[in-house]
Amino acid sequence: QVQLVESGGNSVQAGGSLRLSCAASGYRANNNCMAWFRQAPGKEREGVAGMSSSGITRFYADSVKGRFTISQDSANDTVYLQMNSLKAEDTAMYYCATRRGGCRWYDAAWSLRPIDFGSWGQGTQVTVSS
């Protein structure tokens, strides 16, 4: 069973930056898909960014392309989400998640559907004030 712990959430002004971290521990297969999701109050959880454990495949929601970057430090089993040019609409609880067996190709795109990810962290809050 894999455990995921997020950190790095904070309150920032619009236009600012944050870097979120997700530390993984416990058993993990070699081929995984790691992803970041977010959920704002009253809204559904949405995928933000994902990457394969090899680092070769990276994909983003349209709303964050060009502003957010997902990366990993394999030696420390940590996945990061660098968030730049933050907007008020980025305010949400951010979660990292993992999927065994690699990233899923679904409906002509790499999947950021929550249902495709089996292990989740507890979340870290990001608040962006305008």
Backbone torsions as a table, in degrees:
resi	resn	phi	psi	omega
1	GLN	NA	129.6	-179.4
2	VAL	-92.5	141.3	174.1
3	GLN	-112.9	137.7	-179.0
4	LEU	-124.1	130.3	-180.0
5	VAL	-128.2	117.6	179.4
6	GLU	-91.1	153.7	174.4
7	SER	-155.6	168.7	175.4
8	GLY	104.4	-6.7	178.5
9	GLY	-67.2	151.3	-177.4
10	ASN	-167.9	178.9	173.9
11	SER	-103.2	129.2	-178.8
12	VAL	-137.9	163.6	174.6
13	GLN	-81.5	153.2	174.7
14	ALA	-56.4	139.3	-176.5
15	GLY	92.8	-11.8	-179.0
16	GLY	-82.5	-175.1	-176.7
17	SER	-132.3	153.3	172.8
18	LEU	-145.0	153.6	171.4
19	ARG	-124.1	120.3	176.4
20	LEU	-93.3	147.4	177.5
21	SER	-123.0	148.4	176.1
22	CYS	-134.5	109.4	-180.0
23	ALA	-94.2	127.6	-179.5
24	ALA	-106.2	141.5	175.7
25	SER	-143.8	168.2	-177.4
26	GLY	86.2	-174.4	-175.6
27	TYR	-69.5	133.9	170.5
28	ARG	-140.6	137.1	174.7
29	ALA	-68.5	164.9	-178.1
30	ASN	-68.3	-34.4	-175.7
31	ASN	-105.1	103.0	-178.9
32	ASN	-128.9	164.2	170.0
33	CYS	-118.8	128.2	177.8
34	MET	-110.1	143.8	-177.7
35	ALA	-150.4	159.1	172.7
36	TRP	-114.4	138.3	176.8
37	PHE	-126.4	167.3	174.1
38	ARG	-145.9	154.9	178.7
39	GLN	-143.7	118.8	176.3
40	ALA	-92.7	156.0	-179.8
41	PRO	-55.1	130.3	178.2
42	GLY	78.1	4.0	-179.2
43	LYS	-120.5	162.1	177.9
44	GLU	-76.5	156.4	175.6
45	ARG	-69.1	135.2	-178.9
46	GLU	-128.6	146.0	177.7
47	GLY	-75.8	141.9	-178.2
48	VAL	-112.2	-50.1	-177.3
49	ALA	-157.5	151.6	178.1
50	GLY	-145.9	159.4	176.3
51	MET	-154.7	150.9	176.0
52	SER	-77.7	159.6	-179.4
53	SER	-65.9	-22.5	176.5
54	SER	-74.8	-19.6	-177.0
55	GLY	84.5	-5.0	-176.0
56	ILE	-73.6	-40.0	-177.0
57	THR	-101.2	125.1	175.7
58	ARG	-136.6	140.7	-177.3
59	PHE	-148.6	154.7	-171.7
60	TYR	-139.1	152.4	169.1
61	ALA	-69.3	148.9	-178.7
62	ASP	-58.0	-32.8	-175.6
63	SER	-67.6	-16.9	-176.9
64	VAL	-121.2	-3.2	-179.5
65	LYS	-56.7	133.8	-179.6
66	GLY	85.6	-12.1	179.0
67	ARG	-114.6	-35.1	-177.5
68	PHE	-108.4	147.2	176.6
69	THR	-135.4	128.0	175.4
70	ILE	-97.8	139.5	179.3
71	SER	-151.3	174.2	-179.5
72	GLN	-144.9	155.3	170.9
73	ASP	-119.0	94.9	-173.7
74	SER	-62.5	-34.4	-178.1
75	ALA	-62.6	-30.4	-178.5
76	ASN	-109.1	8.4	179.0
77	ASP	51.9	46.6	-178.8
78	THR	-126.5	137.0	175.7
79	VAL	-114.2	141.2	-176.7
80	TYR	-119.1	156.2	170.0
81	LEU	-132.2	106.3	175.8
82	GLN	-86.2	123.3	-176.7
83	MET	-119.0	116.9	179.3
84	ASN	-116.1	164.5	178.3
85	SER	49.2	48.6	-175.4
86	LEU	-64.8	145.6	-179.7
87	LYS	-120.2	161.0	178.7
88	ALA	-57.5	-35.1	-179.0
89	GLU	-72.4	-5.1	173.5
90	ASP	-83.5	-6.3	179.5
91	THR	-61.9	124.8	-177.6
92	ALA	-178.9	170.5	166.0
93	MET	-85.4	130.0	-178.4
94	TYR	-106.9	133.4	-178.1
95	TYR	-123.7	144.4	167.4
96	CYS	-104.8	155.6	-176.1
97	ALA	-150.0	159.2	179.5
98	THR	-135.1	152.5	179.8
99	ARG	-131.9	130.0	175.9
100	ARG	-74.9	150.9	174.6
101	GLY	85.2	10.7	176.1
102	GLY	90.3	170.8	179.8
103	CYS	-70.7	146.7	-176.4
104	ARG	-98.9	133.6	174.3
105	TRP	-90.8	118.0	-174.9
106	TYR	-142.7	130.7	175.6
107	ASP	53.9	46.2	174.7
108	ALA	66.2	27.5	177.4
109	ALA	-159.7	162.2	172.8
110	TRP	-71.5	132.6	-171.6
111	SER	-76.8	132.5	167.9
112	LEU	-120.9	34.9	176.2
113	ARG	-83.9	128.4	179.8
114	PRO	-53.7	-34.4	-177.1
115	ILE	-63.3	-20.9	-179.0
116	ASP	-86.4	0.8	-178.1
117	PHE	-119.1	132.2	-169.8
118	GLY	-100.4	-24.5	-177.7
119	SER	-120.9	138.2	-173.6
120	TRP	-133.8	150.5	170.6
121	GLY	-89.4	-176.9	-176.6
122	GLN	-88.0	-16.0	176.1
123	GLY	100.7	156.9	175.0
124	THR	-139.6	136.2	-171.6
125	GLN	-86.2	132.2	173.7
126	VAL	-119.2	124.6	178.7
127	THR	-124.6	124.6	-178.6
128	VAL	-116.7	120.7	-179.0
129	SER	-102.2	140.5	-177.2
130	SER	-95.9	NA	NA
